[in-house]
Amino acid sequence: MEQANQFSTPIAPVKHFTNPSVAQKQLLREIHCLERQLDRLRVRTDLLDESTLSDYREMIHSRQMILNQLNYNK
């Protein structure tokens, strides 16, 4: 298993999707949604602490890593 650069969560290789383009589209939607949520939270500094910020960064990063793996396996 590979390790994400700045996160300690292991990232398993992505294989055997029946339709990778569906998975890619879903990941792109999730990344976009998470980035929009994070932007909205940044406006509300009373709702955003370092832990929440870190969680969002990790969620975005993990989806980007899976997306990169899907693109690599084409």
C-alpha positions as CSV (number, residue, x, y, z in Angstrom):
1,M,0.0,0.0,0.0
2,E,1.1,3.5,-0.7
3,Q,1.2,6.2,1.9
4,A,-0.2,9.7,1.2
5,N,2.6,12.3,1.4
6,Q,1.3,14.4,4.3
7,F,-1.3,12.1,5.7
8,S,-0.8,8.9,7.7
9,T,-3.9,7.2,6.2
10,P,-2.8,4.4,3.8
11,I,-4.2,4.6,0.3
12,A,-5.1,1.3,-1.3
13,P,-4.6,1.0,-5.1
14,V,-7.8,1.5,-7.0
15,K,-8.7,-1.3,-9.4
16,H,-11.6,-3.2,-10.9
17,F,-14.1,-0.4,-11.4
18,T,-16.8,-1.6,-13.9
19,N,-16.9,1.9,-15.4
20,P,-14.0,4.1,-14.4
21,S,-15.5,7.2,-16.0
22,V,-18.5,7.0,-13.6
23,A,-16.2,6.8,-10.6
24,Q,-14.1,9.7,-12.0
25,K,-17.2,11.9,-12.4
26,Q,-18.3,11.0,-8.9
27,L,-14.9,11.8,-7.4
28,L,-14.8,15.1,-9.3
29,R,-18.3,16.0,-8.0
30,E,-17.3,15.1,-4.4
31,I,-14.0,17.2,-4.7
32,H,-15.9,20.1,-6.0
33,C,-18.6,19.9,-3.3
34,L,-16.0,19.6,-0.5
35,E,-14.1,22.6,-1.9
36,R,-17.3,24.7,-2.0
37,Q,-18.2,23.6,1.6
38,L,-14.7,24.5,2.8
39,D,-14.9,27.9,1.1
40,R,-18.2,28.6,2.8
41,L,-16.7,27.5,6.2
42,R,-13.7,29.8,5.7
43,V,-16.1,32.7,5.7
44,R,-17.6,31.6,9.0
45,T,-14.4,31.6,11.1
46,D,-16.5,30.8,14.2
47,L,-17.3,27.4,12.6
48,L,-13.8,26.6,11.3
49,D,-11.1,25.3,13.6
50,E,-7.9,23.7,12.7
51,S,-9.3,20.2,13.1
52,T,-12.2,20.8,10.7
53,L,-9.8,22.4,8.2
54,S,-7.5,19.4,8.4
55,D,-10.4,17.0,7.9
56,Y,-11.6,18.8,4.8
57,R,-8.1,18.9,3.4
58,E,-7.7,15.2,4.0
59,M,-11.0,14.3,2.4
60,I,-10.2,16.4,-0.7
61,H,-6.7,14.9,-0.8
62,S,-7.8,11.3,-0.5
63,R,-10.3,11.8,-3.4
64,Q,-7.6,13.4,-5.5
65,M,-5.3,10.5,-4.9
66,I,-8.0,8.0,-6.0
67,L,-8.7,10.1,-9.0
68,N,-5.0,10.2,-9.9
69,Q,-4.9,6.4,-9.5
70,L,-7.9,6.0,-11.8
71,N,-6.3,8.2,-14.4
72,Y,-3.0,6.3,-14.1
73,N,-4.7,2.9,-14.7
74,K,-6.3,4.0,-18.0
